[in-house]
Amino acid sequence: MSDTPDLAARLAAKFDYTNTFYHQAPVFDVTQPDERDRERYDFILSSEVLEHVRLPSTDPSPRCTACSRPTAFC
């Protein structure tokens, strides 16, 4: 879920942060997250993304939750 370069730089300065993409590496596909991403993240930023998930995909929200650590901020 790509962030602008400016925002990505500011987040990387404060957190263990990886800017991900749908069309290039590092890839994060909310409709089919990699099993290695399960409970990996403390938070997931998403703005103006989920409404573009193509149907008939199921609701992507539970997939984002599955990628969040149990102690994550949700």
N, C-alpha and C positions, 0 to 999 in steps of 0.2 A: 504494500500500500504506500505508494510513493509520496514523499514529501519534497517540497521545493529545496534546492540546494542550500539556501540560506537557513531554512528551518532545520534541515538535516544537520548542518554544521553546528547549530546551537544545541540541538539535542545530543549530538555526539560529544560535545564538550562537557555535558552534564551527566550523561548516562552511558551505560554499555548499550549502544544504539546501532542498529543496522537499518538503513533505508532499503526497503524491498520494492520489487517491481513485478508487474504481471508479464511484461514482454522481454525482459532481460534478467540476467543474474545480478544479484540474488533474487530469486523468484519466491513470491508468496501468493498462492492462489487460494482465496478464501473458500472457494467451492470444493477444493480438494487439497487441504493442507497436508504437508508431508508428516508422516508419523513421528519423525524426529522433532517436530515442532510442538508436540503434545506437552503441555505444562512447562513450556520454555520461557514464556514472556511474563514480565511484571505488569506490563500494560501494552495495549494495542491502540494506536491512534488511527482513526478512520474518519475521514470527512468527505462527503459527497462520493462515496464508493459503493456502499451496499445497495443503494437504489439502482445501480447499474448491473447487478448480478442478473444474468439472463435466465429467464424461466425456461424449462420447468425445474430449475434448481430449487432445492429445498432452502429454507431459511438459513442464511449463513451465520446468524448470531450464535447458535450453539457451537459451531465450529470454531469461532473466535474464542468463546469461553473455554473450550477444550484445550486451546493453545495457551491459555493463561495459567500461571501457577496458582495453586490453592490460596496463596497469600496475596494474589494480585489485586490491584485496585480496579474494580469494575463498576 
